[in-house]
Amino acid sequence: MVAVKAGDVEAALRRRDPSTVVLLFYGPDAGLVAERARAAAERAVETPGDPFQLVRLDGDLVATDPARLADEAATIGLFGHRRAIWVRPTSRNIAPAVEAALAQPLKDVLLVVEAGDLAKSSPLRLLCERARNALALPCCPDEGRTLGAVVDEALETAGLRIGREARDLLLASLGGDRLATRGEIEKLVLYTVGRREVTVEDVEAIVSDVSRLAFDAVIDAAFLGQRATLDEAYRRLEAEGTTATAVLGAALRHGLALLAATAEIETGRPAASVLSTWRGLHFKRRDAVAAQLARWRQADLVSAITDLQQASLNARRFELGHAAAMRALLQIASSSQRRNQA
């Protein structure tokens, strides 16, 4: 069987051969795994609420008693109804149980298996990728057009319109987990009851991560060489009880993201293209990050990242805390100023 790519999962489900009796949903987006598994299991039967048609099995139980899954799969449905068996996630290996079920001549039954982020060498993933009557379906975090489609569909269903600026802000605040995304959209829909359009103010009030924006202000000031702004923004975070290690961690992640982006630019990819694929970039930060990409080079970023790593270590080991963090960020700001004046 050919391995299914993350972007082809929905298409693979639509054109699924009737002989396919096992659907394995796996990947880093646990919410999307659960959503797709539920939808597949419920679509496979006439009455999802009937426990004789839709059988739910705990993964740990299947791992403990591998024959249980094969026995359930071979059971003839009451009154001849088609059946589905939905196996919930487990950290234990259930490949032997699934293999035993696949070896049987199954009829009028579908096995839906939820799993975590399985490695390529995982026995369960390898089994379902190679079996002729199974599909291994990766579920990765929503991004780009996929995330946009989820947002557009949910808001349209709720009878809501959304402008481009508000939509960009919403997309920048979502992603990573499908169920979390739907939860945020549901809160937004409730917040706008009685109105027809979602505004930027609505998104900022309900969805956008205010604490993240405060971190971004510190980080952008450092990498743009804005020492006065850095001092003010950092003092605000410190007054709110933010730890130095949290600030340094955020700065380190940003430095690594800049390093990866500059590497792409230095190989010839346009900066605008790199920015368009920068995951989770708030639209209000685009100009600031674009300026950083124009100013910093890989070798300089490696040095800044090393300083941040050392500061993080010092903050934990010697309890230097905010002093170590501020010193590292001021060094980055000074370096940025020198590069801007060169």
N, C-alpha and C positions, 0 to 999 in steps of 0.2 A: 504494500500500500504506500502511496506517495504521502509524505508528511504534509499536513495542511499548514499554511502560513497564517499568522495572526490576522492579517487583513482579509483572508479568504474564508473565515469561519462561517459567516452568515450564508455565503454562497454555497459552501460545502453542505450546510444543513438543508438548504432548499433543494439541492439536487441529490440528496442522500439516496443511495440505492436501497430498495426494500429489504435486501438481504443483510444490511448492516444491523446488527443486534446490540452493539455496545457503542456508547458515546462517552468518551473520556474528556471531561473539561478540566483543564489545569492551567496554571500560570500565576504570575505575581499579583494580579488583580482579583483578590478573593471575592469582592462584590460582584464582579462581572461573571466569575465562575459560578457563583450561586444563582445569579439571575438567569444565565443561559441554561443551567441545569434544571432549574425549576420550570422554565418555559418549555424545554424539550420533554420533560417528564409529563407535564400536564397536557401538552398537545398530543401526546401519544395515546391517551385514553379518552373514553367518552365522558366519564364522570370523575374528575380529579379528586373530588371529596370522598369517593368510595375507597376505603382502605383495602378492599379486595382487588380493585383495579390498579391503584397506585400504592405500591408497597414501599415504605421508607425503611431503610436499614442503616444502622450506625456502622461506620467504617471499622471501628474497633471490634465490633461483634463479628464482622465478616473476616477480619484478620485472625481472630481467635478460632472461628469455626468456618474454614474455607468451603466446606461442603454445603453450608447453608445457602450461599448465593446460587450455586448450581441447582439445588433442590427447589428454591423459589422460582428460578428461571424456567424450570421444567414443569412447574405446576400449571395445570389447565385452568383457565379463567372461568369463574362462576358464570353460568348462562352464556358461555362462549365469548365474553367480552375480551378485547385486547387488553393486555396488562403492561405496566411499566414498573421497574424496580429502581428506586432512587437511592444510591449509596452515598452517604454523607462523608465528609473528609476525615482522614485519620493520618497520623504520622507513621503508621506501621505499613508494612508491605502487603498489599492485597493482590499482587499479581497472580499468585497461585490460584486464588479463588476465581478471579476473572478468567484465567486461562482454562480452568475446569468448566466454567460456564460456556466459553466460546467453543469448546470441544464437542458440545452437545448439538443435536439438530433442533434448534429452538424455533418456535413458531408462535406468532401473535404476541410477542413480548419484546420489550426494549429495556436494556440495562443502561441507566444513566449514572455515571460515576463522577463525583466531585473529588478533586485533588488539589494539592498546593502547587508551588512552583517547582515542578519536577525537572531534574537535570536530564541531559540527553541520554545519560547512561542508566536512568531509572528503569528498573525491570517492567513496571507498569506502563510507562510511556513507550518503551521499545516494543512491548507486546502489542499494544493497540496500534502503533504505527505500522507494524509488520503484518498484522492479521488482515485477511481479506474481508472479514465481516465486522470490522471495528473502525472507528475514527478517533484519532487523538487531536483534540481541538484546543490550541493555545489561547489563553485569555490575557491580553496585555492591557496596561493602563490606557484609557482613552486619551487621545491627543489629536490635534489637527482637525481634519474633516470629520473623523469619527466622533470626537467630543462635540463639535459643532452640530452634528446631526442629532445627537442625544438632546442637546439643549433646545434646538429648534422644534423637534418633535414634541417635547414635554411642554414647552410654552404654547405651541399651537394647539395642543390638546386642551390646555387651560384657557384658550381664547385670548392669549396675550401677545402683543407685539413687543419688539425690543429694538431700539436703535443700534446703529453700528458701534458707537462708543461704549454704550452700556454692555453690548454683547461681547466686545473685546475684553472689557474688564471682567465680565462673568467668566469667560473662557480662561482668562489668566488666573482666576481664583479656584478653578476646578481641576479635575483630572486625578489620576492615581488610583481611584477606587470607584467603580460604577455605582455601588449602593450609596456611598458617601455623596457622590455627585447628585444622584436622584434626591437624596435627603435635603441637600442644600437648595435644589430647585423647588422642592415642595415647600420649604420655608419661605422662599421668595414668592411663590404663588399665593400662599396664605397672607403674606404681608401686603400684597397688592390687590386683595379682594375688593371688588367694586370698581376697579379701574381697568383700562384696556391696554395700557402700555407700561413696560418696565423701564425705569430711568436709571441713570448712573447713581443717583442718590439712593435708590432702592437697593442696588447691588452693594454699594459701599456700606449701607446700614445692616444688611443681612448676611452677605456672603464674604465680602473681602476681609482678609486677615489684617486687622489694624496693627497688631504686634509685628507682623512681618514687614509692613510698610515702615515702621519705626526702625527696624533692623536695616532695611534697605537705605534709609536716609543716612545712617552711620557709614555703611559700606560704600555707598556712592561718593560720599564726601571724602572718604579716605582715598579711594582710587582715582578721584578727580583732583586731588590736591587742595581741597577746600578746608583748610585747617580750622578756621573760625566756625564753620558750619559743623564740622566733625566734633569739635569740643562741645558745642551746644546740644547736638543730637545725642552724643554719648552720655552727657550729664542727665539728659531726660530719661534715657533708658536706665541708668544707674539709680535714679531717684524712684523709678517704678519697681525696683527690686530685681532687675534683670541681672543674671550672673555673668561674670566675665567670660567664663568658658562658653556660654551660649552665644555671646557676641563673636568670640573668636571662631567658634565653629561655623557660624553663618558666614563670616568673612573668608574663612578657608574654603568653604564650598563655592563661594562666588569666585575666589581666585582660581580654583580648579576649573570652573566653568569658563572663565575668561581664557585660561591656558588652552583648553580644548578648542575654543572658538578662534583664537589667534592662530592656532596651528592650521585650521582649515583655511583661514584667510591667506596665510603665507604660502599655501599650496595653490592659490589662485582662485579660490571661491569668493564671490563678492560678499562684502560685509552685510549688505541688505539681505542676502539670502541666508546668511548665518543667523542674523537677528530674527528672521521670520520663523526659524525652527528652534529658537531658544525656548526650551520648555519652561512654562510658568512665568514668563517675563511679563510683568505688569505693563500695560501699554503706556502708562505715564513715565516709565523708566527707560523707554526705548532710546530717547535722545541721550540720556546720561550714559547708558551702556554703550551706545554707538561711539560716544566720545572716548570712552575708556578703551574700546577696541582700536581706535585710531591712535591712541597714545602709547599703549603698552605693547611690548614685544615678548616673545616666549622666554628668552633668557632672563629678562627683568622680572617676569611673573614667577619664574622658578625661585628667584631670590626672595620675593615677597612671600611666597607660600612657605618657604623654609623658615622665614622669620615668624610667621603666624603659627606654624607647628611648634617652634621653640617656645613662643610666648604661651601657647596653650599648655605645654608641658610644665613650664615654670609656674603658671597660675595654679595648677593642680598640686605640683610637688612642693613648692615653697610658699604656697598661700599668698602669692603676690597679687592675685586677683586683678582688680581694675587697673592697677598701676602697670602691670605687664601688658594687658590688653591695649591700654591707651598708648603706651610707648610703641608697640608694634604698629598700630594704626597710624600714628603720627609719622613713623618712619616711612610708611607707604605713601602718605600724603606728601612728604618732602620729596620722595623719589618722583612722584607724579608731577610735582611742580617743576623739578629740574628738567624732566623730559619735555614738559610743555614749553619751557623757555629755550630749549636747545634748538 
